[in-house]
Amino acid sequence: MESGGCAASEPFALRVLGDSMLPEFSEGAIIIIDPAGAIRDGCYVMAEVDNEYIFRQLRIVDNKYYLQPLNDLYDTVEISGQEVIQGVVTQKAGRRRKDHKHYGKED
């Protein structure tokens, strides 16, 4: 990922591509990612896996870390730990106000 002039810890926006996170995140939704966000079980994260950036839900089971899609057609991937996580999703913006949602604090 190339820097666009933002500080490394500054939140940034990305557009969701694909259907791996349906039904919660549809293709085209805008997500806000906080590189300094609190990493915990169940949060949505962007991570670097095999030189690709992917967006998944983090699951921590028996001190092992997994990136789990919401769409069952995709595989869950085990990761080495928090070091591959590039940021935590804090907001979702849709085309309509009712589609906007915040994540993180007490979701």
N, CA, C and O atoms as a Tinker XYZ file with bonds, in Angstrom:
   428  protein
     1  N      0.846000   -1.161000    0.000000    73     2
     2  CA     0.000000    0.000000    0.000000    64     1     3
     3  C      0.896000    1.230000    0.000000    63     2     4     5
     4  O      1.834000    1.323000    0.791000    81     3
     5  N      0.613000    2.141000   -0.860000    73     3     6
     6  CA     1.424000    3.346000   -0.972000    64     5     7
     7  C      0.852000    4.441000   -0.097000    63     6     8     9
     8  O     -0.359000    4.531000    0.110000    81     7
     9  N      1.737000    5.263000    0.407000    73     7    10
    10  CA     1.329000    6.385000    1.238000    64     9    11
    11  C      0.741000    7.482000    0.364000    63    10    12    13
    12  O      1.288000    7.821000   -0.685000    81    11
    13  N     -0.377000    8.028000    0.809000    73    11    14
    14  CA    -0.999000    9.106000    0.078000    64    13    15
    15  C     -0.833000   10.431000    0.778000    63    14    16    17
    16  O     -1.650000   11.335000    0.599000    81    15
    17  N      0.224000   10.565000    1.581000    73    15    18
    18  CA     0.458000   11.797000    2.289000    64    17    19
    19  C     -0.099000   11.799000    3.698000    63    18    20    21
    20  O      0.004000   12.807000    4.398000    81    19
    21  N     -0.690000   10.684000    4.134000    73    19    22
    22  CA    -1.234000   10.588000    5.488000    64    21    23
    23  C     -0.172000   10.050000    6.429000    63    22    24    25
    24  O      0.717000    9.301000    6.022000    81    23
    25  N     -0.273000   10.437000    7.681000    73    23    26
    26  CA     0.612000    9.872000    8.692000    64    25    27
    27  C      0.287000    8.399000    8.858000    63    26    28    29
    28  O     -0.842000    7.979000    8.605000    81    27
    29  N      1.262000    7.614000    9.280000    73    27    30
    30  CA     1.083000    6.163000    9.404000    64    29    31
    31  C     -0.050000    5.788000   10.340000    63    30    32    33
    32  O     -0.662000    4.735000   10.160000    81    31
    33  N     -0.348000    6.606000   11.326000    73    31    34
    34  CA    -1.394000    6.263000   12.281000    64    33    35
    35  C     -2.708000    7.002000   12.028000    63    34    36    37
    36  O     -3.617000    6.946000   12.856000    81    35
    37  N     -2.813000    7.685000   10.905000    73    35    38
    38  CA    -4.019000    8.437000   10.577000    64    37    39
    39  C     -5.055000    7.533000    9.917000    63    38    40    41
    40  O     -4.704000    6.771000    9.016000    81    39
    41  N     -6.327000    7.591000   10.339000    73    39    42
    42  CA    -7.372000    6.775000    9.707000    64    41    43
    43  C     -7.490000    7.093000    8.213000    63    42    44    45
    44  O     -7.209000    8.208000    7.772000    81    43
    45  N     -7.915000    6.081000    7.447000    73    43    46
    46  CA    -8.098000    6.252000    6.012000    64    45    47
    47  C     -9.301000    5.441000    5.563000    63    46    48    49
    48  O     -9.780000    4.572000    6.291000    81    47
    49  N     -9.787000    5.729000    4.360000    73    47    50
    50  CA   -10.980000    5.078000    3.826000    64    49    51
    51  C    -10.609000    4.151000    2.676000    63    50    52    53
    52  O     -9.691000    4.427000    1.904000    81    51
    53  N    -11.341000    3.051000    2.581000    73    51    54
    54  CA   -11.215000    2.110000    1.469000    64    53    55
    55  C    -12.607000    1.701000    1.010000    63    54    56    57
    56  O    -13.570000    1.753000    1.775000    81    55
    57  N    -12.696000    1.296000   -0.246000    73    55    58
    58  CA   -13.953000    0.785000   -0.797000    64    57    59
    59  C    -13.896000   -0.742000   -0.766000    63    58    60    61
    60  O    -12.895000   -1.338000   -1.163000    81    59
    61  N    -14.967000   -1.366000   -0.294000    73    59    62
    62  CA   -15.045000   -2.824000   -0.237000    64    61    63
    63  C    -15.179000   -3.374000   -1.650000    63    62    64    65
    64  O    -16.016000   -2.926000   -2.434000    81    63
    65  N    -14.339000   -4.352000   -1.957000    73    63    66
    66  CA   -14.401000   -5.052000   -3.239000    64    65    67
    67  C    -14.769000   -6.505000   -2.977000    63    66    68    69
    68  O    -14.267000   -7.115000   -2.033000    81    67
    69  N    -15.637000   -7.054000   -3.802000    73    67    70
    70  CA   -15.998000   -8.454000   -3.674000    64    69    71
    71  C    -17.109000   -8.699000   -2.667000    63    70    72    73
    72  O    -17.684000   -7.769000   -2.103000    81    71
    73  N    -17.396000   -9.994000   -2.456000    73    71    74
    74  CA   -18.525000  -10.371000   -1.608000    64    73    75
    75  C    -18.130000  -11.216000   -0.400000    63    74    76    77
    76  O    -18.991000  -11.853000    0.207000    81    75
    77  N    -16.862000  -11.234000   -0.044000    73    75    78
    78  CA   -16.406000  -12.087000    1.052000    64    77    79
    79  C    -16.927000  -11.647000    2.418000    63    78    80    81
    80  O    -16.902000  -12.430000    3.368000    81    79
    81  N    -17.402000  -10.396000    2.529000    73    79    82
    82  CA   -17.867000   -9.911000    3.824000    64    81    83
    83  C    -19.374000   -9.641000    3.844000    63    82    84    85
    84  O    -19.875000   -8.924000    4.710000    81    83
    85  N    -20.088000  -10.226000    2.876000    73    83    86
    86  CA   -21.555000  -10.154000    2.894000    64    85    87
    87  C    -22.078000  -11.005000    4.040000    63    86    88    89
    88  O    -21.466000  -12.032000    4.333000    81    87
    89  N    -23.148000  -10.654000    4.696000    73    87    90
    90  CA   -24.076000   -9.584000    4.341000    64    89    91
    91  C    -23.780000   -8.235000    4.999000    63    90    92    93
    92  O    -24.410000   -7.239000    4.645000    81    91
    93  N    -22.849000   -8.175000    5.937000    73    91    94
    94  CA   -22.587000   -6.935000    6.675000    64    93    95
    95  C    -21.986000   -5.835000    5.799000    63    94    96    97
    96  O    -22.329000   -4.662000    5.950000    81    95
    97  N    -21.094000   -6.209000    4.888000    73    95    98
    98  CA   -20.398000   -5.229000    4.047000    64    97    99
    99  C    -20.593000   -5.609000    2.584000    63    98   100   101
   100  O    -20.042000   -6.605000    2.114000    81    99
   101  N    -21.370000   -4.822000    1.877000    73    99   102
   102  CA   -21.602000   -5.104000    0.462000    64   101   103
   103  C    -20.525000   -4.443000   -0.389000    63   102   104   105
   104  O    -19.865000   -3.495000    0.037000    81   103
   105  N    -20.365000   -4.960000   -1.591000    73   103   106
   106  CA   -19.382000   -4.384000   -2.509000    64   105   107
   107  C    -19.718000   -2.922000   -2.746000    63   106   108   109
   108  O    -20.875000   -2.570000   -2.977000    81   107
   109  N    -18.703000   -2.075000   -2.688000    73   107   110
   110  CA   -18.885000   -0.650000   -2.906000    64   109   111
   111  C    -19.013000    0.156000   -1.625000    63   110   112   113
   112  O    -18.887000    1.380000   -1.652000    81   111
   113  N    -19.265000   -0.517000   -0.489000    73   111   114
   114  CA   -19.351000    0.206000    0.780000    64   113   115
   115  C    -17.993000    0.830000    1.088000    63   114   116   117
   116  O    -16.951000    0.291000    0.713000    81   115
   117  N    -18.016000    1.955000    1.766000    73   115   118
   118  CA   -16.785000    2.630000    2.188000    64   117   119
   119  C    -16.553000    2.288000    3.657000    63   118   120   121
   120  O    -17.449000    2.429000    4.489000    81   119
   121  N    -15.327000    1.835000    3.963000    73   119   122
   122  CA   -14.975000    1.542000    5.345000    64   121   123
   123  C    -13.848000    2.471000    5.782000    63   122   124   125
   124  O    -12.964000    2.812000    4.996000    81   123
   125  N    -13.893000    2.871000    7.040000    73   123   126
   126  CA   -12.848000    3.713000    7.626000    64   125   127
   127  C    -11.978000    2.805000    8.483000    63   126   128   129
   128  O    -12.479000    2.076000    9.339000    81   127
   129  N    -10.672000    2.856000    8.244000    73   127   130
   130  CA    -9.725000    1.996000    8.936000    64   129   131
   131  C     -8.806000    2.847000    9.785000    63   130   132   133
   132  O     -8.219000    3.822000    9.316000    81   131
   133  N     -8.692000    2.454000   11.057000    73   131   134
   134  CA    -7.817000    3.147000   12.001000    64   133   135
   135  C     -6.596000    2.270000   12.278000    63   134   136   137
   136  O     -6.730000    1.233000   12.928000    81   135
   137  N     -5.413000    2.658000   11.803000    73   135   138
   138  CA    -4.212000    1.861000   12.034000    64   137   139
   139  C     -3.874000    1.706000   13.518000    63   138   140   141
   140  O     -3.168000    0.772000   13.899000    81   139
   141  N     -4.372000    2.615000   14.354000    73   139   142
   142  CA    -4.092000    2.557000   15.791000    64   141   143
   143  C     -5.268000    1.984000   16.579000    63   142   144   145
   144  O     -5.290000    2.060000   17.808000    81   143
   145  N     -6.247000    1.409000   15.873000    73   143   146
   146  CA    -7.431000    0.873000   16.541000    64   145   147
   147  C     -7.112000   -0.321000   17.427000    63   146   148   149
   148  O     -6.126000   -1.026000   17.215000    81   147
   149  N     -7.967000   -0.536000   18.430000    73   147   150
   150  CA    -7.789000   -1.652000   19.366000    64   149   151
   151  C     -8.103000   -2.977000   18.677000    63   150   152   153
   152  O     -9.195000   -3.175000   18.143000    81   151
   153  N     -7.144000   -3.857000   18.699000    73   151   154
   154  CA    -7.291000   -5.173000   18.072000    64   153   155
   155  C     -7.838000   -6.143000   19.112000    63   154   156   157
   156  O     -7.230000   -6.366000   20.159000    81   155
   157  N     -9.010000   -6.721000   18.796000    73   155   158
   158  CA    -9.604000   -7.686000   19.717000    64   157   159
   159  C    -10.457000   -8.683000   18.940000    63   158   160   161
   160  O    -10.828000   -8.439000   17.792000    81   159
   161  N    -10.760000   -9.800000   19.577000    73   159   162
   162  CA   -11.565000  -10.830000   18.946000    64   161   163
   163  C    -12.896000  -10.254000   18.471000    63   162   164   165
   164  O    -13.578000   -9.546000   19.212000    81   163
   165  N    -13.253000  -10.561000   17.242000    73   163   166
   166  CA   -14.524000  -10.122000   16.679000    64   165   167
   167  C    -14.483000   -8.817000   15.912000    63   166   168   169
   168  O    -15.442000   -8.490000   15.213000    81   167
   169  N    -13.399000   -8.059000   16.021000    73   167   170
   170  CA   -13.338000   -6.789000   15.294000    64   169   171
   171  C    -13.048000   -7.069000   13.813000    63   170   172   173
   172  O    -12.544000   -8.132000   13.452000    81   171
   173  N    -13.374000   -6.105000   12.986000    73   171   174
   174  CA   -13.102000   -6.196000   11.554000    64   173   175
   175  C    -11.763000   -5.531000   11.289000    63   174   176   177
   176  O    -11.499000   -4.431000   11.774000    81   175
   177  N    -10.921000   -6.201000   10.517000    73   175   178
   178  CA    -9.566000   -5.709000   10.305000    64   177   179
   179  C     -9.167000   -5.769000    8.834000    63   178   180   181
   180  O     -9.750000   -6.503000    8.035000    81   179
   181  N     -8.156000   -4.973000    8.506000    73   179   182
   182  CA    -7.469000   -5.100000    7.238000    64   181   183
   183  C     -6.083000   -5.655000    7.573000    63   182   184   185
   184  O     -5.391000   -5.136000    8.449000    81   183
   185  N     -5.692000   -6.706000    6.869000    73   183   186
   186  CA    -4.414000   -7.354000    7.168000    64   185   187
   187  C     -3.666000   -7.631000    5.873000    63   186   188   189
   188  O     -4.252000   -7.706000    4.793000    81   187
   189  N     -2.361000   -7.779000    6.012000    73   187   190
   190  CA    -1.535000   -8.142000    4.863000    64   189   191
   191  C     -1.201000   -9.628000    4.971000    63   190   192   193
   192  O     -0.545000  -10.065000    5.916000    81   191
   193  N     -1.669000  -10.398000    3.975000    73   191   194
   194  CA    -1.454000  -11.841000    3.938000    64   193   195
   195  C     -0.931000  -12.203000    2.557000    63   194   196   197
   196  O     -1.566000  -11.901000    1.547000    81   195
   197  N      0.224000  -12.848000    2.516000    73   195   198
   198  CA     0.833000  -13.253000    1.240000    64   197   199
   199  C      0.938000  -12.078000    0.265000    63   198   200   201
   200  O      0.609000  -12.208000   -0.914000    81   199
   201  N      1.393000  -10.946000    0.763000    73   199   202
   202  CA     1.597000   -9.732000   -0.040000    64   201   203
   203  C      0.317000   -9.151000   -0.627000    63   202   204   205
   204  O      0.358000   -8.413000   -1.612000    81   203
   205  N     -0.819000   -9.486000   -0.022000    73   203   206
   206  CA    -2.103000   -8.910000   -0.428000    64   205   207
   207  C     -2.796000   -8.356000    0.803000    63   206   208   209
   208  O     -2.617000   -8.865000    1.910000    81   207
   209  N     -3.581000   -7.320000    0.607000    73   207   210
   210  CA    -4.361000   -6.755000    1.698000    64   209   211
   211  C     -5.755000   -7.344000    1.641000    63   210   212   213
   212  O     -6.405000   -7.321000    0.596000    81   211
   213  N     -6.219000   -7.880000    2.779000    73   211   214
   214  CA    -7.562000   -8.438000    2.828000    64   213   215
   215  C     -8.314000   -7.875000    4.029000    63   214   216   217
   216  O     -7.724000   -7.472000    5.031000    81   215
   217  N     -9.619000   -7.861000    3.890000    73   215   218
   218  CA   -10.533000   -7.334000    4.896000    64   217   219
   219  C    -11.348000   -8.511000    5.426000    63   218   220   221
   220  O    -12.052000   -9.176000    4.666000    81   219
   221  N    -11.250000   -8.770000    6.748000    73   219   222
   222  CA   -11.928000   -9.906000    7.356000    64   221   223
   223  C    -12.259000   -9.591000    8.815000    63   222   224   225
   224  O    -11.878000   -8.549000    9.348000    81   223
   225  N    -12.970000  -10.512000    9.436000    73   223   226
   226  CA   -13.235000  -10.425000   10.866000    64   225   227
   227  C    -12.163000  -11.227000   11.598000    63   226   228   229
   228  O    -11.878000  -12.371000   11.243000    81   227
   229  N    -11.578000  -10.621000   12.613000    73   227   230
   230  CA   -10.544000  -11.278000   13.388000    64   229   231
   231  C    -11.178000  -12.188000   14.426000    63   230   232   233
   232  O    -12.060000  -11.769000   15.175000    81   231
   233  N    -10.725000  -13.432000   14.466000    73   231   234
   234  CA   -11.141000  -14.373000   15.500000    64   233   235
   235  C     -9.881000  -14.836000   16.227000    63   234   236   237
   236  O     -8.889000  -15.202000   15.596000    81   235
   237  N     -9.929000  -14.817000   17.550000    73   235   238
   238  CA    -8.815000  -15.287000   18.364000    64   237   239
   239  C     -9.326000  -16.469000   19.173000    63   238   240   241
   240  O    -10.221000  -16.326000   20.005000    81   239
   241  N     -8.742000  -17.649000   18.917000    73   239   242
   242  CA    -9.166000  -18.880000   19.577000    64   241   243
   243  C     -7.926000  -19.600000   20.086000    63   242   244   245
   244  O     -7.025000  -19.917000   19.309000    81   243
   245  N     -7.878000  -19.857000   21.382000    73   243   246
   246  CA    -6.738000  -20.556000   21.990000    64   245   247
   247  C     -5.404000  -19.912000   21.602000    63   246   248   249
   248  O     -4.451000  -20.605000   21.247000    81   247
   249  N     -5.348000  -18.601000   21.673000    73   247   250
   250  CA    -4.143000  -17.826000   21.344000    64   249   251
   251  C     -3.686000  -17.971000   19.896000    63   250   252   253
   252  O     -2.529000  -17.692000   19.581000    81   251
   253  N     -4.578000  -18.400000   19.020000    73   251   254
   254  CA    -4.305000  -18.437000   17.586000    64   253   255
   255  C     -5.187000  -17.390000   16.924000    63   254   256   257
   256  O     -6.311000  -17.142000   17.362000    81   255
   257  N     -4.664000  -16.778000   15.860000    73   255   258
   258  CA    -5.349000  -15.690000   15.164000    64   257   259
   259  C     -5.850000  -16.166000   13.804000    63   258   260   261
   260  O     -5.124000  -16.809000   13.046000    81   259
   261  N     -7.112000  -15.835000   13.514000    73   259   262
   262  CA    -7.729000  -16.224000   12.248000    64   261   263
   263  C     -8.413000  -15.017000   11.618000    63   262   264   265
   264  O     -8.942000  -14.153000   12.318000    81   263
   265  N     -8.395000  -14.970000   10.289000    73   263   266
   266  CA    -9.139000  -13.975000    9.532000    64   265   267
   267  C    -10.301000  -14.709000    8.895000    63   266   268   269
   268  O    -10.115000  -15.551000    8.016000    81   267
   269  N    -11.502000  -14.383000    9.348000    73   267   270
   270  CA   -12.698000  -15.107000    8.935000    64   269   271
   271  C    -13.598000  -14.240000    8.064000    63   270   272   273
   272  O    -13.964000  -13.132000    8.459000    81   271
   273  N    -13.957000  -14.736000    6.879000    73   271   274
   274  CA   -14.921000  -14.005000    6.053000    64   273   275
   275  C    -16.319000  -14.193000    6.632000    63   274   276   277
   276  O    -16.560000  -15.162000    7.353000    81   275
   277  N    -17.231000  -13.295000    6.333000    73   275   278
   278  CA   -18.620000  -13.474000    6.758000    64   277   279
   279  C    -19.377000  -14.352000    5.776000    63   278   280   281
   280  O    -20.368000  -14.983000    6.142000    81   279
   281  N    -18.919000  -14.396000    4.542000    73   279   282
   282  CA   -19.526000  -15.216000    3.494000    64   281   283
   283  C    -18.899000  -16.614000    3.549000    63   282   284   285
   284  O    -17.689000  -16.756000    3.374000    81   283
   285  N    -19.705000  -17.629000    3.789000    73   283   286
   286  CA   -19.217000  -19.007000    3.933000    64   285   287
   287  C    -18.565000  -19.580000    2.676000    63   286   288   289
   288  O    -17.965000  -20.653000    2.739000    81   287
   289  N    -18.665000  -18.904000    1.553000    73   287   290
   290  CA   -18.041000  -19.392000    0.320000    64   289   291
   291  C    -16.526000  -19.191000    0.327000    63   290   292   293
   292  O    -15.824000  -19.706000   -0.543000    81   291
   293  N    -16.025000  -18.442000    1.311000    73   291   294
   294  CA   -14.593000  -18.150000    1.395000    64   293   295
   295  C    -13.992000  -18.848000    2.600000    63   294   296   297
   296  O    -14.684000  -19.150000    3.573000    81   295
   297  N    -12.683000  -19.101000    2.521000    73   295   298
   298  CA   -11.976000  -19.818000    3.585000    64   297   299
   299  C    -11.486000  -18.873000    4.674000    63   298   300   301
   300  O    -11.150000  -17.717000    4.418000    81   299
   301  N    -11.454000  -19.398000    5.896000    73   299   302
   302  CA   -10.824000  -18.715000    7.015000    64   301   303
   303  C     -9.327000  -18.964000    6.918000    63   302   304   305
   304  O     -8.896000  -20.071000    6.593000    81   303
   305  N     -8.530000  -17.929000    7.203000    73   303   306
   306  CA    -7.080000  -18.009000    7.085000    64   305   307
   307  C     -6.456000  -17.815000    8.466000    63   306   308   309
   308  O     -6.806000  -16.874000    9.177000    81   307
   309  N     -5.535000  -18.699000    8.849000    73   307   310
   310  CA    -4.797000  -18.505000   10.092000    64   309   311
   311  C     -3.629000  -17.567000    9.815000    63   310   312   313
   312  O     -2.947000  -17.686000    8.797000    81   311
   313  N     -3.410000  -16.629000   10.741000    73   311   314
   314  CA    -2.287000  -15.700000   10.612000    64   313   315
   315  C     -1.363000  -15.864000   11.814000    63   314   316   317
   316  O     -1.750000  -16.437000   12.833000    81   315
   317  N     -0.155000  -15.363000   11.685000    73   315   318
   318  CA     0.845000  -15.535000   12.735000    64   317   319
   319  C      0.557000  -14.711000   13.984000    63   318   320   321
   320  O      0.974000  -15.088000   15.079000    81   319
   321  N     -0.137000  -13.612000   13.839000    73   319   322
   322  CA    -0.439000  -12.769000   14.989000    64   321   323
   323  C     -0.823000  -11.369000   14.572000    63   322   324   325
   324  O     -1.100000  -11.114000   13.400000    81   323
   325  N     -0.838000  -10.463000   15.529000    73   323   326
   326  CA    -1.294000   -9.094000   15.288000    64   325   327
   327  C     -0.405000   -8.297000   14.347000    63   326   328   329
   328  O     -0.843000   -7.288000   13.795000    81   327
   329  N      0.823000   -8.728000   14.156000    73   327   330
   330  CA     1.752000   -7.941000   13.340000    64   329   331
   331  C      1.316000   -7.820000   11.878000    63   330   332   333
   332  O      1.773000   -6.907000   11.190000    81   331
   333  N      0.455000   -8.700000   11.382000    73   331   334
   334  CA    -0.004000   -8.604000    9.995000    64   333   335
   335  C     -1.223000   -7.692000    9.854000    63   334   336   337
   336  O     -1.626000   -7.357000    8.740000    81   335
   337  N     -1.800000   -7.298000   10.971000    73   335   338
   338  CA    -2.979000   -6.437000   10.942000    64   337   339
   339  C     -2.542000   -4.990000   10.721000    63   338   340   341
   340  O     -1.729000   -4.450000   11.471000    81   339
   341  N     -3.095000   -4.379000    9.683000    73   339   342
   342  CA    -2.730000   -3.016000    9.297000    64   341   343
   343  C     -3.668000   -1.961000    9.885000    63   342   344   345
   344  O     -3.335000   -0.777000    9.921000    81   343
   345  N     -4.840000   -2.399000   10.342000    73   343   346
   346  CA    -5.793000   -1.453000   10.906000    64   345   347
   347  C     -7.106000   -2.111000   11.227000    63   346   348   349
   348  O     -7.391000   -3.221000   10.778000    81   347
   349  N     -7.913000   -1.407000   12.019000    73   347   350
   350  CA    -9.206000   -1.885000   12.478000    64   349   351
   351  C    -10.302000   -1.014000   11.857000    63   350   352   353
   352  O    -10.190000    0.211000   11.825000    81   351
   353  N    -11.354000   -1.657000   11.368000    73   351   354
   354  CA   -12.471000   -0.921000   10.786000    64   353   355
   355  C    -13.264000   -0.249000   11.905000    63   354   356   357
   356  O    -13.689000   -0.908000   12.854000    81   355
   357  N    -13.457000    1.056000   11.790000    73   355   358
   358  CA   -14.193000    1.808000   12.807000    64   357   359
   359  C    -15.546000    2.305000   12.319000    63   358   360   361
   360  O    -16.433000    2.593000   13.123000    81   359
   361  N    -15.708000    2.407000   10.985000    73   359   362
   362  CA   -16.976000    2.897000   10.432000    64   361   363
   363  C    -17.243000    2.274000    9.076000    63   362   364   365
   364  O    -16.332000    1.863000    8.357000    81   363
   365  N    -18.543000    2.218000    8.751000    73   363   366
   366  CA   -18.971000    1.833000    7.409000    64   365   367
   367  C    -19.925000    2.907000    6.922000    63   366   368   369
   368  O    -20.827000    3.325000    7.648000    81   367
   369  N    -19.725000    3.351000    5.696000    73   367   370
   370  CA   -20.624000    4.334000    5.093000    64   369   371
   371  C    -21.259000    3.698000    3.867000    63   370   372   373
   372  O    -20.575000    3.112000    3.029000    81   371
   373  N    -22.561000    3.821000    3.778000    73   371   374
   374  CA   -23.276000    3.299000    2.615000    64   373   375
   375  C    -23.856000    4.432000    1.808000    63   374   376   377
   376  O    -23.582000    5.604000    2.070000    81   375
   377  N    -24.655000    4.079000    0.831000    73   375   378
   378  CA   -25.271000    5.092000   -0.022000    64   377   379
   379  C    -26.333000    5.883000    0.733000    63   378   380   381
   380  O    -26.607000    7.039000    0.412000    81   379
   381  N    -26.932000    5.242000    1.749000    73   379   382
   382  CA   -27.972000    5.905000    2.531000    64   381   383
   383  C    -27.536000    6.009000    3.986000    63   382   384   385
   384  O    -26.742000    5.199000    4.465000    81   383
   385  N    -28.051000    6.995000    4.675000    73   383   386
   386  CA   -27.670000    7.215000    6.070000    64   385   387
   387  C    -27.949000    5.980000    6.922000    63   386   388   389
   388  O    -27.179000    5.687000    7.837000    81   387
   389  N    -29.020000    5.254000    6.649000    73   387   390
   390  CA   -29.354000    4.068000    7.439000    64   389   391
   391  C    -28.294000    2.972000    7.296000    63   390   392   393
   392  O    -28.225000    2.068000    8.129000    81   391
   393  N    -27.476000    3.045000    6.258000    73   391   394
   394  CA   -26.427000    2.058000    6.040000    64   393   395
   395  C    -25.134000    2.401000    6.783000    63   394   396   397
   396  O    -24.208000    1.591000    6.797000    81   395
   397  N    -25.053000    3.577000    7.395000    73   395   398
   398  CA   -23.859000    3.995000    8.123000    64   397   399
   399  C    -23.821000    3.288000    9.473000    63   398   400   401
   400  O    -24.846000    3.141000   10.138000    81   399
   401  N    -22.629000    2.853000    9.868000    73   399   402
   402  CA   -22.498000    2.139000   11.134000    64   401   403
   403  C    -21.116000    2.364000   11.708000    63   402   404   405
   404  O    -20.138000    2.489000   10.970000    81   403
   405  N    -21.036000    2.415000   13.035000    73   403   406
   406  CA   -19.751000    2.557000   13.732000    64   405   407
   407  C    -19.404000    1.229000   14.393000    63   406   408   409
   408  O    -20.288000    0.509000   14.858000    81   407
   409  N    -18.129000    0.913000   14.432000    73   407   410
   410  CA   -17.636000   -0.328000   15.039000    64   409   411
   411  C    -16.553000    0.024000   16.050000    63   410   412   413
   412  O    -15.953000    1.097000   15.999000    81   411
   413  N    -16.324000   -0.890000   16.952000    73   411   414
   414  CA   -15.171000   -0.727000   17.824000    64   413   415
   415  C    -15.468000   -0.624000   19.290000    63   414   416   417
   416  O    -15.198000   -1.562000   20.040000    81   415
   417  N    -16.016000    0.487000   19.721000    73   415   418
   418  CA   -16.139000    0.733000   21.155000    64   417   419
   419  C    -16.965000   -0.336000   21.865000    63   418   420   421
   420  O    -16.422000   -1.081000   22.680000    81   419
   421  N    -18.235000   -0.426000   21.584000    73   419   422
   422  CA   -19.107000   -1.374000   22.282000    64   421   423
   423  C    -20.011000   -2.111000   21.294000    63   422   424   425
   424  O    -21.188000   -2.335000   21.577000    81   423
   425  N    -19.462000   -2.490000   20.128000    73   423   426
   426  CA   -20.305000   -3.157000   19.134000    64   425   427
   427  C    -20.512000   -4.565000   19.555000    63   426   428
   428  O    -21.195000   -5.322000   18.866000    81   427
